Each structure stands twice: as structure tokens, then as C-alpha cells.
Amino acid sequence: MSNLEEARKILDKYDIHPKKSLGQNFLIDQNIIDKIIKATQIKKEDNILEIGPGLGFITKELDKYSCNVLAIEKDTLFVKILNEYNFKNTKIIEADILDYIKKNDISNYKIIANIPYYLTSNLIRNLLETYNQPKEMYLVIQKEVGNRICKDVNNILSVSVKYYADPKICFNISRNSFWPSPKVDSSLIRISPIKKYEEEDKFFFKVIKAGFSSPRKKLINNLSYGLKIDKKKLDEIFENNNLSKDIRAEKLSIEDWIKLKLAILI
């Protein structure tokens, strides 16, 4: 039985339908699932945390390669469906992933997830901005968002990720690999944290949030208004850091943002 046939059989059994509003597009292409498993280089001793396992097609493969898989599913009905598989190495937990990580002492874990597009930004930010960061994240996300994160530093999400981690695109995934098929293609990206979260990072994100508040305006004006800083002080900071007073937020590198944060704090 193919994954598509199995998915339809399961949903018919429970008389439910995929909800577009919740981003329920199930990855059914077994070749792509196998490719994801290969890319993640799972070892038996790895602690794997899967977010939103849904109908369990990726979970079934994770269960073969790791002795410790936690599958965090928020939907009560999907939890019931997943428990019917009787996994050998997988524990199904009904919870919100962000609450679970904050409340549970887990360490040295990899995250693997096919996440709804509308959750991407908030989820990645929260996973990186925790004292209990994963050692690696492998996420199936919208291709366009993957490109913005990995190839550009011109938006808050990209700056946020690259401040903490090294993101890379592993490979692209056709929309036809999902059921129902979404309107866009996806990518598997790997995010490898290189910096631990610290309390002072809250100010860094206050700076970049102010900087990107009006993308068409000059950065210096955004910072002056958003952070309530005297324009003359910012003129001096920009000059000392070799930044043009006409520059816009999208033109700064990660190193430029860090220098700005440190200079403003002084």
C-alpha cells in the first residue's frame, strides 16, 4: 500500500479531511522521506524530537534508526492515530512543542519536522531563543522561506537565524510530494546552532526589530524612532562603525548588526 493510499484509508476511517487552515499537507513521497532520513544522518544513540508527526510516515522511519524518538503532536485525534502503530522506539506525546521544550529537561537532541508554513518563523525563533537549544534542526519548510533564511540577510527571520546558527538548504522538494498538494514547493533545511541563547540577546532583537520597522526608510531613522535614541548619537555610532547614514536595514551583515548592538549599549 502506498503512503497516499494509507493516508486516505486512515482519514476515511476517522471521517476527517486535511485542514488547509492548519497547514495539513502530508509528506507522502517515500523517496523524499528516505532522502530526509539519509540527510539527517541519524545514529542509534541520537535523541530525536519530531514536531507534528501527523499520520506518522516520517515517524515510522525515525523509529527504525533511533532508539529514542519523541513525537510531539498537538492534535488529539492524530495522537490516537499514531498510537495505533505500536512503535518500538517512539513515544507519542500530546503537547505544544514550545511548551514542551520549555518545561522539560531534554538535551543533545535533533529536531526533525515537516512544519506548517504559517508556523515557520515563530517556531524557529523560539527553538533558537531557548536555553535548551537543539543540537541540530532539519525542517521541511516553504522553498521561498528557506531561500530567504539561507541565502539572504534582508529580513528579521534571516538575521535571527544567522545570529544563532548556520543554516543550509539540503535539497528542494516538489509540491507533488505532498497530499493534498500545496501551491508552492518546499525545501529541507538544516539549522546548526553555533551560539547559545543569552538574556542580553533580547536587546539585540529589539535593535533589529526597530531597524526593519520601516524597510523603505533609512536605518538610522528607524533606530532613532524605534529605540528612542538621539539622532546625533546614532550619527556618531554609524561613523565609528563605517556605516553610511543612508544605509537601509537589508544591507547590513550579521557582523554589522552585532557591532550596532554593542555600540548602542555603551
N, C-alpha and C positions, 0 to 999 in steps of 0.2 A: 504494500500500500504506500502510495506517495504521501509526502507531507501535506500536500494540498487536499488529497482525499481524506486523510486523517483529520485535518483541521475542520473540514466540512462535517465530517461524521461527529466530531466532538461537539461542535456548535449546534448541530441538529439535535443531538441528544439532550442538550440543556435548553434548547429553543432560544438561543441567543444569536445576535449578529454583531460583527465588528463595529465598534463605535468610532466614527471619524473624529468626533469631538474629543476623544481621549487618545487619538493617535494610534489606534489599534490596527496596525499594519504588520501582520505576522511574517517573519522571515521564513520562507518555506523551501528555498532553493538549497538542497542538501550539499551541492558542490560549494556554494558560498559558505555554508555553515562549517564544512570541513576546512575551508580555506581560513576561516576565522580561528578555528581551533589550532591550526598549524601556526598562524601568525602570533598567537598568544604564548606559544612555547611553554605550555603548562607542564609542570612536573608533579609527580605524585604527592610531594610534600607541600605543594603550594596551597595556600588558603584562598579560595575563590569566592568572591561575592558577586552574584549575578543580580542585576536590578531588573525588575519587571519581566520575569521569565515567560509570562503569558501562557501559551499552550505547551511550553517545555521542549521545543525542538532543539534549541541550543543546550538546554539543561541536560538532556539525555546524553549529549556528547561530553559535556563537562564532567558528568558523573563517571564516565569511563576513564578519564585521565587524571583526576584529582581525588584524593582520599577525603577531602574536606571542602564541600561546596555548600554555601549558604545562598539560597534563592529567596530574595526578598520581594514579595508580591503584595500589592496594596488591595487588589480586588479579591473579595471573599470567595466569589464563585471560581475564579481561576485557581485559588489556593486549593479548593476542593478538587478541581480537575487535576492539578499537579500531584496531589497526594495519592491519586489512583495509580500513578506509575510505580509506586513502591521502589523508589530509588535506593541504591545501595550506599552511596557516599554523599547524598544530598539531603539537607534539612530544609524544608519549606517553612518560611516564616511570614506570617501576615503582618505587615508593618509598612510604614512610610520610611523610605530609605534614609532620609536626612535625620529623622528622629532616631532611627535605629543606630546609626553611626555615632551620634552624639551621646546616646545613653548606654552604649555597650563598649566594653574594653576589648576591641579586636585589634590585631597588629599584623604587620607583614602580609598584607593581603592584596590580591589583584582584583580589580573590578572589571567585569565583562558585561556589556549591556547593549541591547537594541532599544534605544530610548525614544519616546515620542518627541517630535521636533519642537513642540511648544515648551518642553521642559529643559531643553538643552542648556541654555545659558545659565539659568538659576541652579540647575543640578551641578554643572561643572564648577561654577564658582563656589558653591557650598562644599563640595567634596575637597576642593583645594584649600579653602579657608576654614579648615578644622585642624585641631591639634593631632587628630588621628588620621592623617593623610594615608591614602592607599599607596602602595609602592609603585603601582602602575595602573593605568586605566585603558581599556580597549573599548571604544564606544562606536556604535553604528549610528551615525547622525547624517543630517541633510548634507549633501555634497557641497553646496554653496557655503554653508556654515563652516564645514571642515576646511575649505579653502581660505575663508576669512580668518580662521584661527591659526592655521599653519603657515600661510603664505604672506599674510599682511599684518602690519601693526597700525591699523587705522580705525579701530573701534574699541570700546570698553572691554568686550569679551576677549578679544585677541591680546590686549595688553594685560588683562587679568591672568590669563592662562600662562603667557610667556614670562610673567613676573615670577611665577612659582614653578614652571615646568617647561620641559622640552616637548612640544607637540609635533607629530609627524603623521602624514597620511600613509596608511599601509596599502590600501587599494580602494578602488571605486566599486560600487555595487549598483547594478541596474535596478530601476523601479520594478521591473518584471520579476525580480527575485522575491517580491513580497506579495502577500494576499491579505486584503484587497490591495491592488497596485496603487501606490501614491502617485501624485502628479510630478514628483521630482526624483532624481537619482540620489543615492546615498554614498557615504564613504565610511570605511573603518579607519578610525584614527587612534593613535597611541599617544597617551599623555604620560610622560615620565617626570614626576616631581623632582625638582632639584633644590628647592628651598622650603623649609618648614614655615608654617604659619606662626606669626608673632603678633602680639597685641598692637604694636605700633603700625602694623600693616593697614589698620583701619584708616589711618590718616592718608596713607598712600592712595587708597581708593577714593577718599574724599577729594584728593587732588585731581585724579584722572576723571572722576565724575564731573567735577567743575570744569575741567578742560574740554570735555566733549559735550558740555551742556548745549552749546550752540555751534555746531560743526562749521558753519559758514563764517563765523566770526573769528577774529584773531584770538589766539590762545591767551595772550596777556590780558585781554579784556574779560574773557571768560573767568580766568583765575581771580582777577581783581574783584569781579562781581560775586562769584560763587564762594570765594573764601574770605571775602571782606578784608582784602589786603590793599594797602595804599599803592597806587599805580607807580609811584616813584621807587618804592622798594622793589617792585617787580622789574622795573626797568633795569635796576642795578643787578638783580639776580640773573636776568636774561643776558646782560652784557658779560657778567663774570663767567657764565657757562656757554658763551659763544653761540647764543641762540638769537636769531633775528626777532625783532619786536613785531614783525609782520607774520610770523610763522603761525600755522594752524595746528591743532592737536594731532591730526592724522599724519603729520610729517615727522613726529618725534619717534625716536627709537626707545626701547626699554631703558637703555642706559640714560637717555635724556630725562625720562620721567623720574628715574631714581635720583638723579642729580637735583632735579627741581624739588622733589620732596625734601631732600636733605637741606637744601638751601633755604627753603621756606620755613623749615622747622627751627633754624638757627635764630 
